[in-house]
């Protein structure tokens, strides 16, 4: 099973050391490098693939949230900060988790396990996902069965997702990265940082939007090639 490649974007040397020490203790993590500001990290990401970013918010030159908005196809992101008031904005940008400093190892492990779980789901043999025609999701402490054929689109809502089907709307506490990993790739496509649509339910589309069941859904700048391959 492949490792989770990660980078640290943090300007405090002590915080970098703590995160690096934690990463070394987790067998499935591999640290590719650390960067004092987001500009240097951006240059690294232009030529390298990474699975996870540990991102501080208060950075020199370019703030963490502003940097996150520049990424068209971001990897998993775990926010590391001393400021809790940015949690809501972080989840609107679909971050995997939000760690408050000082970060305890147990809490760190919970966060990175979320990323590893999502990666493991993506690496599973596709046969099971291709043949299964449903998914079970946790909603209000129970597992609810949803047929793939009934899903119209999925929308990120902070730390939750809203699944709109032909019958009703479901809300589940998980990220779009997590649900995307559980969906058959030939049936569902991410067209925006916050939206996944059912290919079969697309009625029309342009370069800027796709229409599903009469609802106009924006197409993200980094996802416009997705529909061209249909």
VMD Tcl script that draws the C-alpha trace (Angstrom):
set ca {
  {0.00 0.00 0.00}
  {1.47 3.36 -1.01}
  {2.51 6.02 1.47}
  {0.85 9.39 1.93}
  {3.32 11.96 0.61}
  {3.09 15.23 2.50}
  {4.59 18.70 2.81}
  {4.56 21.26 5.63}
  {3.90 24.96 4.97}
  {4.80 26.70 8.22}
  {7.03 29.64 9.17}
  {7.56 28.74 12.84}
  {10.62 26.47 13.23}
  {9.28 24.84 16.42}
  {5.94 24.01 14.75}
  {7.80 22.53 11.77}
  {9.91 20.37 14.08}
  {6.86 19.08 15.98}
  {5.00 18.18 12.78}
  {8.11 16.57 11.25}
  {8.63 14.50 14.41}
  {5.00 13.38 14.34}
  {5.25 12.44 10.66}
  {8.32 10.27 11.31}
  {6.34 8.31 13.92}
  {3.56 7.41 11.45}
  {4.67 4.57 9.11}
  {2.34 5.48 6.23}
  {3.47 9.13 6.04}
  {6.38 10.38 3.93}
  {7.62 13.97 4.35}
  {8.67 15.50 1.03}
  {9.72 18.86 2.46}
  {8.81 21.91 4.51}
  {8.37 25.50 3.32}
  {8.44 28.80 5.21}
  {5.93 30.43 2.89}
  {3.25 29.46 0.37}
  {5.13 30.94 -2.60}
  {7.94 28.41 -2.23}
  {5.42 25.64 -1.75}
  {3.59 26.67 -4.92}
  {6.82 26.33 -6.90}
  {7.34 22.83 -5.45}
  {3.80 21.76 -6.30}
  {4.24 22.83 -9.92}
  {6.71 19.99 -10.44}
  {5.82 17.46 -7.75}
  {2.75 15.51 -6.70}
  {1.81 15.44 -3.04}
  {-1.09 13.79 -1.22}
  {-1.34 16.00 1.85}
  {-0.49 19.56 2.90}
  {-0.09 20.64 6.52}
  {-0.96 24.30 6.16}
  {-0.55 27.17 8.63}
  {-2.90 30.15 8.17}
  {-0.72 33.11 9.20}
  {2.10 32.92 6.67}
  {4.31 35.67 5.24}
  {3.71 36.94 1.66}
  {0.57 34.83 1.03}
  {-1.83 33.75 3.79}
  {-2.78 30.10 4.08}
  {-6.44 30.48 3.09}
  {-5.55 32.69 0.12}
  {-3.00 30.10 -0.99}
  {-5.58 27.32 -0.70}
  {-7.95 29.22 -2.99}
  {-5.25 29.35 -5.71}
  {-5.13 25.54 -5.98}
  {-7.41 24.24 -8.73}
  {-7.00 20.58 -7.79}
  {-5.75 20.60 -4.20}
  {-4.57 17.48 -2.40}
  {-5.87 16.74 1.08}
  {-5.25 19.67 3.42}
  {-4.93 19.72 7.21}
  {-4.97 23.22 8.67}
  {-2.53 23.79 11.58}
  {-3.09 27.04 13.46}
  {-3.48 28.71 16.84}
  {-6.63 30.52 15.68}
  {-9.94 28.64 15.93}
  {-12.00 31.36 14.21}
  {-10.91 30.19 10.76}
  {-12.41 26.70 11.11}
  {-15.62 27.50 9.22}
  {-13.78 29.04 6.28}
  {-11.45 26.05 6.24}
  {-14.30 23.58 5.89}
  {-15.90 25.65 3.10}
  {-12.62 25.06 1.26}
  {-13.02 21.33 1.86}
  {-10.07 20.81 4.18}
  {-9.75 17.35 5.71}
  {-9.22 18.53 9.28}
  {-8.38 21.55 11.42}
  {-5.73 21.18 14.13}
  {-5.31 23.79 16.85}
  {-1.84 24.44 18.26}
  {-0.35 23.10 20.42}
  {-1.13 19.92 18.50}
  {-1.24 16.68 20.46}
  {-0.01 13.52 18.74}
  {-3.29 11.66 19.30}
  {-5.25 14.44 17.57}
  {-2.67 14.53 14.76}
  {-3.08 10.79 14.24}
  {-6.87 11.09 13.96}
  {-6.45 13.70 11.22}
  {-3.92 11.81 9.11}
  {-5.92 8.58 9.44}
  {-8.78 10.35 7.63}
  {-6.44 11.03 4.72}
  {-5.11 7.47 4.70}
  {-8.63 6.03 4.76}
  {-9.62 8.11 1.74}
  {-6.45 7.06 -0.10}
  {-7.02 3.39 0.71}
  {-10.55 3.58 -0.70}
  {-9.18 5.04 -3.93}
  {-6.60 2.26 -4.20}
  {-9.10 -0.57 -3.77}
  {-9.68 -2.74 -6.83}
  {-12.26 -1.02 -9.01}
  {-14.27 -4.19 -9.67}
  {-16.25 -3.89 -6.45}
  {-17.14 -0.24 -7.04}
  {-17.97 -0.84 -10.68}
  {-20.37 -3.71 -9.98}
  {-22.02 -2.40 -6.81}
  {-24.96 -0.09 -7.52}
  {-25.38 1.50 -4.09}
  {-23.59 3.03 -1.14}
  {-24.31 3.11 2.60}
  {-23.72 6.47 4.32}
  {-23.98 7.42 7.98}
  {-26.82 9.82 8.71}
  {-27.99 10.59 12.23}
  {-26.25 7.54 13.72}
  {-27.62 5.05 11.19}
  {-26.48 3.70 7.83}
  {-28.71 4.71 4.92}
  {-28.64 2.97 1.54}
  {-28.48 5.26 -1.51}
  {-28.65 3.94 -5.05}
  {-26.10 5.39 -7.49}
  {-28.85 5.58 -10.11}
  {-30.85 8.00 -7.95}
  {-28.04 10.46 -7.17}
  {-28.24 13.73 -9.14}
  {-25.35 15.68 -7.62}
  {-23.36 16.09 -4.42}
  {-22.45 19.43 -2.85}
  {-19.88 20.24 -0.18}
  {-21.25 22.19 2.79}
  {-18.38 22.88 5.18}
  {-17.68 19.60 6.99}
  {-20.83 18.00 5.54}
  {-22.00 16.92 2.09}
  {-25.49 17.34 0.68}
  {-26.55 14.51 -1.61}
  {-29.45 15.43 -3.88}
  {-31.25 12.41 -5.32}
  {-34.35 11.97 -7.43}
  {-36.31 11.15 -4.27}
  {-34.93 13.34 -1.48}
  {-31.92 15.22 -0.09}
  {-29.46 13.59 2.35}
  {-26.91 15.24 4.63}
  {-23.86 13.31 5.83}
  {-20.82 14.39 7.83}
  {-17.91 13.71 5.49}
  {-15.79 15.50 2.89}
  {-16.15 15.47 -0.87}
  {-12.75 13.75 -1.10}
  {-14.14 10.89 0.99}
  {-17.39 10.45 -0.96}
  {-15.59 10.80 -4.30}
  {-13.34 7.89 -3.36}
  {-16.43 5.69 -2.84}
  {-18.16 6.50 -6.13}
  {-17.66 4.68 -9.46}
  {-15.44 6.91 -11.61}
  {-17.41 6.15 -14.79}
  {-20.70 7.33 -13.23}
  {-19.66 10.43 -11.30}
  {-17.38 13.37 -12.08}
  {-16.15 16.23 -9.93}
  {-16.79 19.44 -11.86}
  {-15.95 21.92 -9.10}
  {-14.13 21.97 -5.76}
  {-17.56 21.70 -4.11}
  {-19.63 19.68 -6.63}
  {-19.74 16.11 -7.95}
  {-22.36 15.29 -10.58}
  {-23.89 12.12 -11.98}
  {-22.81 11.81 -15.61}
  {-26.10 10.15 -16.60}
  {-28.11 13.04 -15.12}
  {-26.35 15.83 -17.06}
  {-28.89 17.56 -19.31}
  {-26.57 20.17 -20.88}
  {-23.33 22.01 -20.21}
  {-21.17 24.94 -21.25}
  {-17.62 25.90 -20.32}
  {-18.91 27.56 -17.15}
  {-21.81 25.44 -15.96}
  {-23.52 22.07 -16.13}
  {-27.26 21.56 -15.82}
  {-28.58 18.64 -13.78}
  {-32.33 18.21 -13.23}
  {-32.88 21.88 -14.04}
  {-30.22 23.05 -11.57}
  {-27.22 25.03 -12.85}
  {-23.95 23.88 -11.25}
  {-20.73 25.86 -11.75}
  {-17.73 24.25 -13.41}
  {-14.45 25.05 -11.66}
  {-11.63 26.49 -13.71}
  {-9.46 23.45 -13.10}
  {-12.19 20.94 -14.00}
  {-13.27 22.11 -17.47}
  {-11.42 19.27 -19.20}
  {-13.49 16.69 -17.29}
  {-16.62 17.13 -19.38}
  {-14.66 17.29 -22.63}
  {-13.67 13.67 -22.03}
  {-17.24 12.39 -21.71}
}
mol new
graphics top color blue
foreach p $ca { graphics top sphere $p radius 0.5 }
foreach p [lrange $ca 0 end-1] q [lrange $ca 1 end] { graphics top cylinder $p $q radius 0.2 }
display resetview
